Amino acid sequence: MSTITASAVNELRQKTGAGLMDCKKALTESGGDFEKAIDYLRKKGQKVSELRAGRESKEGVIYAHTIPTHKTGVIVHLSCETDFVAKNAEFVGFAKEVAEVALTNNVTALESLLQHKIKNVTIADNLAEMVGKIGEKIEIKKFDSISADFVVAYNHSNYKVGVLVGFTKGGHEGIAAVGKDIAMQIAAMSPIAIDKDGIPQDVIDREMAIAREQILAEGKPENMVDKIAAGKLQKFFKESTLLNQQFVKDGNKTVADVLKETDKDLKITRFVRINLG
């Protein structure tokens, strides 16, 4: 077996970011072969990941980004266990690299994203290496993309909330500015759909059932329950659907009003909002 020198250990450490003792052991187990040592460290990371699979990864970063033409955007939720790791510049940088890879390769599914490479190493293997190096459960918890005539990306509160919004039109500063305002609205007000047609029927049924129970508990007459419940449902639509929400910058307008004032043909095609927790 070849002698493992301090310079070799340090070189492997610089290349992988793993600890000194882990690098020394990897080189020893691999007979001094760098590529085998790197594979050893990746496998170690995968084992750590498996051992920590039951741990909760409630911290992390959400990063939304678009291509320069704003025709496509992606949003990545890279999770970890502690806020200390989430604030690390290397961790945040990796989330941004993943987003760039997704945009460059027009990736639309997480399974495909994990097989693409950063510096000749698959994203899946990069994640395994990070687990081995940091010792926390780290994963891409969520990934989504939007393609539209104009896509706005917004990152809020130290990457704790990210938003993508697709619009039917772009091309001038007015729409870009309103697009950012609406993305901020989504981040702050957390709508569940663009309008009531986008709310699943089971959610509507649940809201109606809750409303009926509340009304009956208040002692209202049986024959008035459905009418009052319908009113409560309309209030739910107003508060929970984007177009019907009061615009955060001007409470006298709805988001629908703002879109119409900006351009009568401007519509929202889809939005994605991801937050930590």
QUIMO-V376128 format. One record per residue. RES is the residue in three letters. PSI is psi in whole degrees, 0 to 359 (999 if undefined). NEAR is the number of other ideal C-beta (glycine too) atoms within 12 Angstrom. D_FIRST is the distance of its C-alpha to the first C-alpha in whole Angstrom. Layout:
# QUIMO-V376128
res: {RES:RES}
psi: {PSI:PSI}
near: {NEAR:NEAR}
d_first: {D_FIRST:D_FIRST}
This chain:
# QUIMO-V376128
res: {MET:SER:THR:ILE:THR:ALA:SER:ALA:VAL:ASN:GLU:LEU:ARG:GLN:LYS:THR:GLY:ALA:GLY:LEU:MET:ASP:CYS:LYS:LYS:ALA:LEU:THR:GLU:SER:GLY:GLY:ASP:PHE:GLU:LYS:ALA:ILE:ASP:TYR:LEU:ARG:LYS:LYS:GLY:GLN:LYS:VAL:SER:GLU:LEU:ARG:ALA:GLY:ARG:GLU:SER:LYS:GLU:GLY:VAL:ILE:TYR:ALA:HIS:THR:ILE:PRO:THR:HIS:LYS:THR:GLY:VAL:ILE:VAL:HIS:LEU:SER:CYS:GLU:THR:ASP:PHE:VAL:ALA:LYS:ASN:ALA:GLU:PHE:VAL:GLY:PHE:ALA:LYS:GLU:VAL:ALA:GLU:VAL:ALA:LEU:THR:ASN:ASN:VAL:THR:ALA:LEU:GLU:SER:LEU:LEU:GLN:HIS:LYS:ILE:LYS:ASN:VAL:THR:ILE:ALA:ASP:ASN:LEU:ALA:GLU:MET:VAL:GLY:LYS:ILE:GLY:GLU:LYS:ILE:GLU:ILE:LYS:LYS:PHE:ASP:SER:ILE:SER:ALA:ASP:PHE:VAL:VAL:ALA:TYR:ASN:HIS:SER:ASN:TYR:LYS:VAL:GLY:VAL:LEU:VAL:GLY:PHE:THR:LYS:GLY:GLY:HIS:GLU:GLY:ILE:ALA:ALA:VAL:GLY:LYS:ASP:ILE:ALA:MET:GLN:ILE:ALA:ALA:MET:SER:PRO:ILE:ALA:ILE:ASP:LYS:ASP:GLY:ILE:PRO:GLN:ASP:VAL:ILE:ASP:ARG:GLU:MET:ALA:ILE:ALA:ARG:GLU:GLN:ILE:LEU:ALA:GLU:GLY:LYS:PRO:GLU:ASN:MET:VAL:ASP:LYS:ILE:ALA:ALA:GLY:LYS:LEU:GLN:LYS:PHE:PHE:LYS:GLU:SER:THR:LEU:LEU:ASN:GLN:GLN:PHE:VAL:LYS:ASP:GLY:ASN:LYS:THR:VAL:ALA:ASP:VAL:LEU:LYS:GLU:THR:ASP:LYS:ASP:LEU:LYS:ILE:THR:ARG:PHE:VAL:ARG:ILE:ASN:LEU:GLY}
psi: {136:154:133:111:159:324:323:319:316:321:316:322:316:326:327:339:2:165:159:313:323:320:318:316:320:317:322:312:336:9:27:0:117:313:319:325:320:318:320:316:322:316:322:319:319:321:318:318:318:319:331:12:332:351:151:134:78:345:179:199:148:125:122:141:155:163:162:328:350:25:338:142:154:158:131:131:102:115:156:185:331:151:330:314:318:329:353:133:324:321:313:318:323:319:319:321:319:317:318:319:317:317:316:324:9:46:136:356:143:318:319:319:318:338:349:162:147:119:48:15:133:153:324:316:326:319:318:320:321:321:314:324:315:328:21:162:118:131:159:103:322:148:137:165:156:135:133:178:330:124:132:135:139:131:128:147:62:42:29:338:136:147:140:137:132:137:158:344:153:208:349:163:328:315:321:318:316:324:317:318:319:324:320:324:315:318:317:320:351:58:155:350:165:312:182:336:341:359:126:146:327:329:318:315:320:318:321:319:318:317:317:317:318:317:317:321:334:355:20:150:143:321:354:353:310:321:316:321:321:323:319:324:321:323:320:316:317:321:333:353:135:310:333:352:149:136:128:333:347:99:351:355:153:168:323:319:317:318:314:321:327:314:123:339:1:126:159:126:323:153:155:130:126:134:159:151:999}
near: {10:14:13:26:15:14:15:25:27:18:22:37:26:14:23:34:24:34:21:21:16:30:35:27:21:38:37:23:21:26:17:24:19:24:19:19:32:33:24:31:39:31:23:32:37:25:17:27:31:17:16:25:16:10:21:18:32:20:32:41:42:42:43:43:34:37:23:13:15:29:23:31:42:42:51:43:38:42:39:39:25:21:20:14:29:31:18:25:13:22:34:26:20:36:44:28:29:43:41:24:30:38:35:19:22:18:29:20:18:26:14:19:37:25:20:32:19:28:16:12:27:21:36:27:28:39:39:33:37:45:37:36:34:31:25:33:32:42:37:40:28:30:38:34:33:36:24:31:26:39:42:41:44:34:33:28:16:18:38:26:31:43:44:45:45:35:38:23:25:28:18:15:12:20:31:26:18:33:43:30:29:44:41:29:38:42:34:24:31:23:35:24:26:31:23:25:14:22:25:14:12:10:20:26:15:16:28:26:19:18:27:25:17:19:25:19:11:15:11:20:12:13:10:16:23:19:17:24:27:19:21:27:29:20:18:26:29:22:22:28:33:41:32:30:34:23:28:23:21:16:14:11:23:28:39:25:22:31:34:18:19:31:23:12:14:32:28:41:27:27:42:35:37:36:28:27:15}
d_first: {0:4:7:9:12:16:17:14:15:19:19:18:20:23:22:23:25:22:22:20:18:18:16:14:13:13:10:8:10:9:6:8:11:14:16:14:14:18:18:17:19:22:22:22:25:26:26:27:30:31:31:33:35:38:38:41:40:44:43:42:43:46:46:49:49:51:50:53:55:55:56:52:51:48:47:44:43:40:40:38:39:40:42:40:37:40:41:38:38:35:36:40:38:36:39:41:38:39:42:42:40:42:45:44:43:46:44:47:44:42:40:40:39:36:34:35:33:32:30:29:28:30:32:31:28:29:31:28:26:29:29:25:26:29:29:33:34:35:36:39:42:44:45:48:50:53:55:58:61:60:57:57:53:54:51:53:52:49:48:49:51:51:54:54:58:59:62:65:65:64:65:66:66:68:66:63:64:66:62:61:63:63:59:60:63:60:58:60:62:60:62:61:63:65:68:69:69:65:65:64:67:65:65:69:70:68:69:73:72:71:74:77:75:76:79:80:79:81:84:85:88:86:88:86:83:82:83:82:78:79:79:76:74:75:74:71:71:72:69:66:67:66:69:71:70:71:70:68:70:73:74:77:75:73:70:72:75:72:71:74:75:72:73:75:72:69:68:64:62:60:58:54:54:51:51:48:49}
